[in-house]
Amino acid sequence: MQKAVIQLETLTCPSCMQKIHNAVKSVEGVDKDSIKVLFNSSKVKLEFDSEKVSIENIENAITALGYEVKKSQIKAR
């Protein structure tokens, strides 16, 4: 498993947080219990299995909702 922090352009409401959480949760290979959407810092923290999914796939799930990803950082666990 790898840890990732995805920096978003902005989060404007709690409803946005829930939409992003649900989208990331639906991606195969993401540890569903690890997902944290942080409103104040506009970040998504999660763990994922890099053999099942890439960070780009996770970013695509977020951008498909209309949110902009500024950058992603992956840390080996």
WOLIN-V728616 format. One record per residue. N is the residue number from 0. PHI is phi in degrees with one decimal (999 if undefined). PSI is psi in whole degrees, -180 to 180 (none if undefined). D_CENTER is the distance of its C-alpha to the mean C-alpha in Angstrom with 1 decimal. Layout:
[[N	PHI	PSI	D_CENTER] [N	PHI	PSI	D_CENTER]]
This chain:
[[0	999	147	14.6] [1	-121.6	150	12.6] [2	-97.7	146	10.5] [3	-139.3	149	7.8] [4	-124.9	122	7.2] [5	-110.3	118	5.6] [6	-90.0	123	8.5] [7	-96.6	159	8.9] [8	-61.9	-50	12.6] [9	-167.7	150	13.2] [10	-117.1	131	12.6] [11	-107.4	-15	16.0] [12	-160.5	161	16.2] [13	-60.7	-30	15.3] [14	-63.2	-37	15.2] [15	-62.3	-42	12.4] [16	-58.0	-45	10.3] [17	-66.2	-40	11.5] [18	-61.8	-44	10.9] [19	-66.2	-44	7.2] [20	-56.8	-48	7.3] [21	-65.0	-38	9.8] [22	-66.5	-45	8.3] [23	-67.6	-38	5.5] [24	-61.2	-30	8.6] [25	-80.5	-9	10.8] [26	-79.7	123	9.7] [27	-62.9	130	12.5] [28	103.9	-10	12.1] [29	-89.3	134	9.1] [30	-72.5	106	10.9] [31	-60.1	-31	10.7] [32	-78.7	-12	12.4] [33	-92.4	-9	10.2] [34	-72.7	126	7.2] [35	-133.0	119	8.1] [36	-102.1	118	7.5] [37	-102.4	112	10.3] [38	-65.5	-51	12.5] [39	-64.4	-33	15.0] [40	-102.2	-1	13.1] [41	54.2	49	10.5] [42	-125.5	154	7.7] [43	-120.2	123	4.6] [44	-110.1	139	6.2] [45	-162.8	170	6.4] [46	-122.5	145	9.1] [47	-147.8	158	9.8] [48	-93.0	108	13.2] [49	-68.3	-11	13.8] [50	-84.4	-15	16.9] [51	-106.9	-28	15.2] [52	-150.9	150	12.2] [53	-102.0	161	11.4] [54	-62.1	-30	8.5] [55	-63.8	-38	10.1] [56	-63.9	-39	9.8] [57	-67.8	-44	6.0] [58	-59.4	-41	6.5] [59	-61.9	-35	9.4] [60	-64.2	-33	8.2] [61	-77.7	-46	6.8] [62	-68.1	-27	10.1] [63	-62.9	-23	12.1] [64	-83.8	-9	11.9] [65	101.3	9	13.4] [66	-96.8	146	11.0] [67	-98.3	131	11.4] [68	-92.4	124	9.2] [69	-80.4	-50	11.8] [70	-163.2	162	10.9] [71	-129.0	146	9.0] [72	-129.5	129	10.8] [73	-112.9	135	11.3] [74	-121.9	127	13.9] [75	-65.7	144	16.1] [76	-100.3	none	16.8]]
